[in-house]
Protein backbone atom coordinates (compact mmCIF):
# COMPACT_ATOMS: atom_id res chain seq x y z
CA UNK A 1 0.00 0.00 0.00
CA UNK A 2 2.91 2.33 0.74
CA UNK A 3 4.27 1.84 -2.78
CA UNK A 4 0.83 2.64 -4.23
CA UNK A 5 0.71 5.87 -2.23
CA UNK A 6 4.25 6.71 -3.32
CA UNK A 7 3.24 6.22 -6.95
CA UNK A 8 0.25 8.55 -6.71
CA UNK A 9 1.10 11.08 -4.02
CA UNK A 10 2.43 13.59 -6.55
CA UNK A 11 -0.95 13.83 -8.21
CA UNK A 12 -3.32 13.44 -5.26
CA UNK A 13 -1.30 13.93 -2.05
CA UNK A 14 -0.80 11.49 0.80
CA UNK A 15 -3.67 12.51 3.05
CA UNK A 16 -6.42 12.37 0.38
CA UNK A 17 -5.23 8.92 -0.69
CA UNK A 18 -5.20 7.74 2.92
CA UNK A 19 -8.76 9.00 3.39
CA UNK A 20 -9.85 6.79 0.51
CA UNK A 21 -7.77 3.74 1.45
CA UNK A 22 -7.91 1.95 4.81
CA UNK A 23 -4.61 3.40 6.07
CA UNK A 24 -3.93 6.24 8.47
CA UNK A 25 -1.47 8.90 7.29
CA UNK A 26 0.58 8.28 10.45
CA UNK A 27 0.96 4.62 9.44
CA UNK A 28 2.20 5.61 6.00
CA UNK A 29 4.72 8.09 7.42
CA UNK A 30 5.94 5.54 10.01
CA UNK A 31 6.52 2.98 7.26
CA UNK A 32 8.50 5.53 5.27
CA UNK A 33 10.56 6.38 8.36
CA UNK A 34 11.28 2.68 8.91
CA UNK A 35 12.49 2.38 5.31
CA UNK A 36 15.00 5.17 5.96
CA UNK A 37 16.03 4.09 9.46
CA UNK A 38 16.12 0.35 10.17
CA UNK A 39 16.54 0.97 13.90
CA UNK A 40 12.85 1.94 13.96
CA UNK A 41 11.78 -1.54 12.84
CA UNK A 42 10.01 -3.76 15.37
CA UNK A 43 12.25 -6.29 17.11
CA UNK A 44 10.48 -9.19 15.38
CA UNK A 45 11.22 -7.73 11.95
CA UNK A 46 14.89 -7.22 12.87
CA UNK A 47 15.11 -10.84 14.01
CA UNK A 48 13.46 -12.04 10.81
CA UNK A 49 15.98 -10.10 8.73
CA UNK A 50 18.93 -11.59 10.64
CA UNK A 51 17.52 -15.10 10.33
CA UNK A 52 16.85 -14.64 6.64
CA UNK A 53 20.50 -13.74 6.07
CA UNK A 54 21.64 -16.84 7.97
CA UNK A 55 19.20 -19.11 6.12
CA UNK A 56 20.31 -17.79 2.73
CA UNK A 57 23.96 -18.27 3.71
CA UNK A 58 23.34 -21.91 4.66
C-alpha positions in Angstrom: 0.0 0.0 0.0 2.9 2.3 0.7 4.3 1.8 -2.8 0.8 2.6 -4.2 0.7 5.9 -2.2 4.3 6.7 -3.3 3.2 6.2 -6.9 0.2 8.5 -6.7 1.1 11.1 -4.0 2.4 13.6 -6.6 -1.0 13.8 -8.2 -3.3 13.4 -5.3 -1.3 13.9 -2.0 -0.8 11.5 0.8 -3.7 12.5 3.1 -6.4 12.4 0.4 -5.2 8.9 -0.7 -5.2 7.7 2.9 -8.8 9.0 3.4 -9.9 6.8 0.5 -7.8 3.7 1.4 -7.9 2.0 4.8 -4.6 3.4 6.1 -3.9 6.2 8.5 -1.5 8.9 7.3 0.6 8.3 10.4 1.0 4.6 9.4 2.2 5.6 6.0 4.7 8.1 7.4 5.9 5.5 10.0 6.5 3.0 7.3 8.5 5.5 5.3 10.6 6.4 8.4 11.3 2.7 8.9 12.5 2.4 5.3 15.0 5.2 6.0 16.0 4.1 9.5 16.1 0.4 10.2 16.5 1.0 13.9 12.9 1.9 14.0 11.8 -1.5 12.8 10.0 -3.8 15.4 12.3 -6.3 17.1 10.5 -9.2 15.4 11.2 -7.7 11.9 14.9 -7.2 12.9 15.1 -10.8 14.0 13.5 -12.0 10.8 16.0 -10.1 8.7 18.9 -11.6 10.6 17.5 -15.1 10.3 16.8 -14.6 6.6 20.5 -13.7 6.1 21.6 -16.8 8.0 19.2 -19.1 6.1 20.3 -17.8 2.7 24.0 -18.3 3.7 23.3 -21.9 4.7 
